[in-house]
Amino acid sequence: MQASWWQDAIKHLRNNDSIIGEFINKYRGEVLESREKLVETLMRSIVGQQISVLAAATVWRRLNEHLGEVNSKSVLQSSTEDLRSCGLSQRKVEYIQGIAKRSDELQKVDWQVMDDEEAIELLCTLKGVGRWTAEMVLIFTLLRPDILPLGDIGLIRGMERLYNEGNKMSKQELLNTAKAWRPYASAATWYIWRSMDPEPVQY
């Protein structure tokens, strides 16, 4: 499913940020899409915590090869040792197993009635899920348009490279730069990630 607000976001960002506008032209036709698999996105986000995009993709590929398909059932049917053999730490295995056990509960939640902060608060009740992981779910599964994940080192480095000649920016400077993106910070974030990676980022 594609973000219904994407074209509005493109128009807004083109009018308000020439740097993002260049990426919109460069990656014309690419859009943010949801797999509509909240549990899988949570697990992908856990895998991606504190490691590079490339490393996370490698671990996720190994999990898929080992499990056939990564989902709550396949995770719970695998042993801790098997999951660790795919490149996961003991802690990440525990987190993924915990999410799998709460899969049915998560599927029954009516996320659409919650605002962004309410959804983040609920997701953060899951062991191992912090704000960054919750924000990945809001962007990539719930397709919320105005998420600015300032806990994401890739976004920060991208903003510093594009807006401050690679020099460090304070949180306030990052927020000030992002004002031009509102209410479509998710789209701007996606384009900054896209400018840094050979493939569109997915969770």
Buried (B, 14 or more C-beta within 10 A) or exposed (E): EEBEBBEBBBEBBBEBBEBBBBBBEEBEEBBBBBEEBBBBBBBBBBBBBEBEBEEBBBBBEBBEEBBEEBBBEBBEEBEEEBBBEBBBEEEBBBBBBBBBEBBEEBEEEEBEEBEBEEBBEBBBEBEBBBBBBBBBBBBBBBBBBBBBBBEBEBBBBBBBBBBEEEEEBEEEBBEEBBEBBEEBBBBBBBBBBBBBBEEBBBB
